[in-house]
Amino acid sequence: MTQRVAILGLGTMGIGMAKNLLASGFSVNAYNRTRAKAEPLAAAGAVIADTPADAARDADVIVSMLSDDHASRQMLTSEQGALVGAKPGAVLVESSTVTPAWIAELAGLAAERGLHLLDAPVTGSRVQAESAQLTFLVGGDAAVLDRVRAVLAAMSKDVVLLGPIGSGARMKLINNFLCGVQIASLAEGLSWIERSGLDLELALKVLKNGAPGSPLLGAISARMVEARYDVNFLLSLMDKDLRYATADAATLGVDLRTAKTAETRFAEAASAGYAEKDMSAVIEPLRAQAPAS
């Protein structure tokens, strides 16, 4: 029997994920706080719910893709939250980038209602969500994962079980910490190149083909050069992820000094009006600074 999936949150990532579930033949209940974003899915066969509880009510699997701890808590635990409507035995897949502390609390709340929890954030951004090329980083029980593996496979190229509950959330923060630091340093380096008189194209070729080169550097440098900031990954979310990473690492006695420095760059860009742009816009406040005399 085909599993019915509730997907909560239809932003940059969630909308592509929902479309891939529908394309793979799953029955989908969709909920988004702004209903207009959910309506286009109705034509593809999704049931558009009025509340998270309604979306979860007959679902076998409940996937949430939200912005932060607060949004996850509201969507799942409010009076009309998904936990209220979920049937015992359903599997809750929290794919938002949230803190391990919230995942630990959520695991207890889910267990009280007879639900199973996997923390399963993803690597990849809008393009990967649309093309089912995400990688799920999963924390939880292997037997529970097996129950929902087909659902996750419909949205991804890989599903990696990292360990017990909380492992996925922590791995995602480590991943985004390293990405955020690289993007902030790229913004500084590219601003340096732009002001120096170096040939921009040649300089970037050296960097891309040398030791600093990475898929991220290639993709983000192109966006920075073109000042193309349509959203693949929101700048405000990288700002948040770096703060979450710093706080979680501190619980284990690790001082993420580079994360703190990078976060100041993203915070500056957010304050300058780029919070709702792509994270590559972190370079713009550097460009706006007056050159040293």
N, C-alpha and C positions, 0 to 999 in steps of 0.2 A: 504493500500500500504506500502511495506517495506521501511523504511527510509534508505537513503544513508548517510553513515557516513564517514567523512574525519578524519583520525588520523595523526597528525603531531608529529614526534619524535618517533623513534623506538629503543630507548635505552633499558636499563635494564627493565624498566616498560612498555614502549609503545609497545614492540613487543608482550608481553603476552596479553596485552589488545586488540590489533588488532586481535590476533588469536581467542580470545574468542568472539569477535564481529562476525567474520566469522563463527565460529562454531554455533552461535546462528541464523544464516541466514541473517545477515545484509549485504548489499552491502557496500563494503569498498574501499575508495580511500586512499592510503598510501603514505606518503612522509617522507623521511629522508634525511638529508644533505649528508650523505654518502649513495649513492643509493644501494650499495651492501648489506646493512643491510635490505633493503626493498624487495629485489628480492625474497627471499624465500617465501614471502607472496603471490606472483603471482600464485604459484602452488596451493594455497588454494582458489584462486578466487579473490584476491584483484587486483585493478587497481593501478599500480605504476605510480605516477605522477612525472613530471620533475621539478615542482616548487610548492610551497605552494599554489599559486593562482590557479594552475591547479587542485590541490587536492580538493580545496574548491569550485570549480566552480559550480558543480551540487549537492553539498552536502546539506542535510537538517540539519545535525548536524556536527559541526567541533570541534574535541577534540584535544587539544594540551597537550603534556606531555614532557616538556623541562627542562633544567637545572636551569635557573635563569631568572631574569628580562630582561637581555640583550638578551638572546636567544629567549625569548618570543616576545620581541619587534621586533627583526629581522624577525622572522618567520611570524609574523602577519602584520607588518606595512611597510615592505620594498617595493620596487617597484614591486617585484613579490610575495609579502606577501599574506597571506590568506584573509585579509580584502579586497584586491583588487579584488579577484575572487569571493568572497562570494555573493550569491544571497540575495536580501532583504528578511527578514523574517527568515533567517537561525538562528540557535542557536549556539553560540560559547561557548564551555565549556572549560575553562582554568583550567586544572588539574595540571599544574606545581606548584611547591612550590615557590611562588613569594611574593612580598610585597603587603600589602593592598594599598600602594600609587600607585603602578603600576596598580593594578586592578581598582582603581578609575579613572585613566587616560584612561585605556583601555575601560571602560564602556562608556565614552564619545565618544571615537573614533568609537566604535561599533554602538552606537546610531546614529551617523552622517550618517552611511551607512545603516541604517534601520535593524540592526542586534540586536539580543537579547543576553545578556551575563549572564552566570553563572560562578562564581568562585567556582571550585569544586575540590580542591586537595584531595589526598587520604591518608589514613593510610594503612600501609602494605608495603612490599618490593617485591623483585622479585618472591618469592614463591607464595605470595598472588595474584600478578598480573597474574601469569601463571594459577592459579587455580580458578580465578574469585571470590576471597575472600577478595577483597579490601572493604574499607568503604569510600564512598564519603562524604566529608564535604562541604556542599553547602551553598553559599551565593547568594541570588537573589530572584526573584519573584516565588511564588509557582505555578502559572499557567504556567510559562515557564518551570519549573522543570517537571511538569506533561507531557509536550510535549516530553521530552527526557528521562523520567524515565525508559522506557523499554531499551533504549540504555545503561544507566548506570547500570541497573540491570544485563545486560549480562556480566558485568565485575566485579560484586561486590556481597557481602553478605548483604550490608546495604547502604542506602542513607539517610543522615541526613541533613535536612534543618535547618540551624542555625540562619538565619536572613537575613538582606539585603545584597546587594553586598559588598564584602570585609570581611564578617563574616567567610567564609570558609578559606580564606587565613590567617586570623589572628588566627583562631583555629588551623590550621595546624602548624603555627610557635610556638604556645604554646605547642602543642603536641611534636614537635621535640626538642624544648628547654628542656623539661623534659627528653626526651630520651637521648639527647646529654650529659646532666649533669650526668645522671645515668651511661652512658657508660664510660665517663671520670673517674668518681669515681671508677667504677669497675676496670678499667685499673690500677689505683693507688693501690686499695686494693689487686688485684690479684698479682701485682708485689711485694707488701709487703708480701703476703703469700708465694710466691715462694722463697723469700730470707730468710724467717724466720725459716725454718726448720719444719713448721707445715705440717701435712699430707694434701696434696692438695685436695684429693678426699673428705676427711672428712670435711675440712674447707668449701668447696663449698657446701656440703650437708647441713651444718649448715646454710649457707647464703640463699640457695634456699628454705629451709623449714622454715626459720625464717622471721622476719619482713622485711628485705631487699628484700626478694624473689619476683620475678615477671617473667612473660614470657620472657621479654627482658633480664633480668639477666641470666636466664637459657640458652637462645639461644646464647647470645654473649659470655658468659663465656666459653661455649664449643668451640666456634671458637677460642677464645684467647688461651685456653689451647693447642689446636691442631695446632695453628698458621695456620689456614685454612682461607685464605683471598680471595677466589673467591667471586665475587661481588653479594651480595644481596642489599646493599645500599652503594654507593660510599662514601669513606671517605671525599673527597673534597666537596661533597654536604652537609654533616653534618657540615663541617666547615662553609660553606656559610649560611646554615640555622640558625646557632647560631648567626652569624653576623646580618642577617636579623631580627631575634627575638630581639636582643639587640636594634637595631635601632627603630623597631616598638614600643616596650615597652617604649622607651624613649619619644616617641611622646605623651604618656599618663602619663608621669611623673614617670614611674617605672624603677628603676635601676636594671638590671639583672646582679648582680655581679657574681653569680655562672655561668651564661652563658659565661661571659667574661673569667673566669678562665678555663672553659671547652674548650672554643674555642682555647685557647693557646695550649692545648694538641693536638687538631686536626691539628692546624697550624704547630706545631712541626713535627707531623707525616707526613703531606703533604710535608714539606721541606725535610724530611728524605727519600722521595721517595715512600711514600705509598698513594699518592693522588688518584691514580686510583685503589687502592685495596679496600676491604670491610672496613667499618668504624671500625670493631673490631681490625684492625691493629693499632689503636691508642695506644695500649699497647707497641708496639715495641721500640719506643725511650726510654721508661722507662726501658725496659729490657736491653737496650744498655748502660745505664748509669753505671758508675763505682760505686760499693758499697762504702758506707762511711767507712773510715778507723778507 
